[in-house]
Structure formats: structure tokens, C-alpha cells
Amino acid sequence: MGPQGSGKGTVGRKLSSHLDLPILEVGKLLRDLPTDDYRYSTINEAMKRGELAPVDKVASILKDRIKEAGYANGFILDGWCRQLEDIKEFDPQPDIVLVLDIPRETSIERITGRRICTSDGKVYNINTLPRELLDECEGELVQREDDTERAVNRRLNDYYSLTKKVLDLYKDKGILKVVDASGLPEEVFRNALFALEGI
């Protein structure tokens, strides 16, 4: 868990490989939802507005996915339990909750600078990558509709109001670990592994 731009996807994928556990990235699941899926229209419109997708529909996607082969021994979940309502719809019953912590200003800078290559789908950041690396990209770099400053601020407001209650819940259960995510990805990954020691 963590605010937008904290590196949840990056760290989650590294942990998935390191721990040999599948990762469920809610944002990716929603963006990759087939257009003929009965949940597509409602979810897509909410995401375009920078809002959280309807909880019941996202929960049904997650419930369907974990029934598939490969999830019986556990999984890493990125992008769920953002509000208490999420847990009521689908409680993943986590063994540990890692919170990647960064300042609000860092979230805004990272997300609004994010660009997707239309050629290979790679993610770049115009604020942090050297210009020569950006110039090597063969496709057009585009900004996702939900990566504008207005949309990011709306999601951050949700995070700091709604998600705090969830974090307090997991803190009371003794399973919350806070990780400094302000550094480079490899450093954040090391911090995450350190937080997992002894678990």
C-alpha cells in the first residue's frame, strides 16, 4: 500500500520474483479488462474521472482471479484495501502489509511526469529520466488520462482520508510495516526486504 507514485507496482513485482509469489495489480487488472466484460464501461468511466472504480465490481474481479491456478499458496496484492468498504467486499486477510511512504509533493511529481510509450508499453518519467533515454523511445510518449494533476490530487485526497482508517486497522493488528519509498527503486526494494525480515 502507499500513495500514488510510491512505487507499489515496481516493488511488488520485484517481491513477486524474489518470493516466487504471483502479484495482483488492481490498476493493471482494471486497465486490461476486456471491453466486452460487463464491468468494463462502469469501471472505465470512473477511472477516466480519476475516481476509484466501483468497489463491488473490482472485488468480483479479484475473487474471480484468485480462484485461478497459482494463487493457492498466497499472492502479493497491490491497489486494494484503500478503504474499509474494500475489505467488506473482499478481505484478502494479509499476513503483512507494507506501506511505501512518500510525501504528497513527490507523488504529484512522479505521477504527472509519467508517460507510456505507445510502441512498447514501457513507462517513462519525463522528470527523472535523462533526455537521451527518452529520445531512444520509438513510439509516442502519452500521458494516461488519470495521471493529470487534478486526477492525482483527487486520488491522493482519497488516500489520505479513506486509506488512513485501513492503515490504522492493520497497525492495530500488528501487521503494518512502513517503508521509506523516497529513494531509487533498488533502495526501496532493499528497504522492503528489510521490513520483511523475520516474518
Buried (B, 14 or more C-beta within 10 A) or exposed (E): BBBBBBBBBBBBBBBBEEEEBBBBBBBEBBEEBEEEEEBBEEBBEBBEEBBBBBBEBBBBBBEEBBEEEEEEEBBBBBBBBBBEBBBEBBEBEBEEBBBBBBEBEBBBBBBBBBBBBEEEEEEBBEEEBEEEEBEEBEEEBEBBEBBBEEBBBBBBEBBEEBBEEBBEBBBEEEBBBBBEBBEEEEEBBBBBBEBBEEE
